[in-house]
């Protein structure tokens, strides 16, 4: 898989990048071994990511995000965070439904 990501740096700036290993790349950034930009703005935290099947699509999306204004990026990040919360709630509901089904079976 290929990923694009946005990091929020310690100085509140945003950094957009590309990787094929998101968890490792975040770790590398926070070890001060990532880009020159993030190296002096530690720590960084992941505030947005997208997954792609191929590198070409990921790099095209990275370019589009880099062209966005800060405000546009903040909207994108806000929607992503909201979607993550919704996904957590959906998982809870599905787990509850499965639990209820098991109770009915037994």
N, C-alpha and C positions, 0 to 999 in steps of 0.2 A: 504494500500500500504506500501511497504518497500522501503527504500532508502539507498544508499551509497552516501557519499559525500566527497569532498576534500575541506578543508579550507586553505586559505593562511593566515598565522599569521603575526602579526606586524613585526616580525624579518625576514620575507620572507620565513620561513620554511613552509612546507606543512603537514597537518594533515588529515588523512583519517579515517572516521567513518561510523557507521551504525545507522539508526533510523527508527521509523515508523511515525514520525512527523517532517519533515524537517524544516519547519518554526520555530517551537517551539525549536527544538534542536539548531538552529543557535542563537536564542535569548538567550537560556540558556548558550551557550558557551560565548557569549558576555557579559553576566551578571557575568562572572567569576565563574559560577556554573557548568561548563562542566567538561571536563577531566583535570587532573592535568597538562597535557602538555600545553593545550591552556590557562589555567588559568593565566599563567605568560607571555603570549605572545599576549595579547589583544591590539587592537581589531582584530577580525578575520573576513574574508569575504569568502563567498561561491564562489568557482571558478570552481566547477564541481559537478554534481550529476547524478545519474541514478535511475530509478524507477523499482521496481520488484513486481511481484505478491505474492511471498512468501519469508519468512525469509531465508530459506536455500540458495536460489539462490543469494540473496543479500549478505549474509555472505561469500559465495564462491567468489563473485566478489570483495568484500572488501579485502579478503585475496590476490587475484591476484594483485590488485592495490598496496597493501602494499609491495608486492615483487618487484615492478617496481623500476627502478632507478629514480632519480629526472628528468633526461632528458626525460625518457619515460612518466612520469607523466606530464611534461610540454607539450609534444606533444599531449597527451590525452586532457589536458585542452584547448590547442589552437584549437583543432578540435571541442571541445564542444562549445567554444565561437563563432567560425565561423558558426557552425550549428545554434546557437541561432540567429545570425545576418541574416542568410539565411531565417530562419523561420519568422522573423519579416518582411522581404521584401516580402515573399510569402503572408503573411497575408495582407499586403498593396495592393498587386496586386489583390488578391481575393476580397477585399473590393471594389476596384475600378471597377472590373468586375461586382460585384453585383450592385453597384451604377449605372453603365451604363445600366444594364438590367432594373433597375427600371425606368430610364429616358425613355427607349424605350417603356415600358409598358404604362406609363402615358404620 
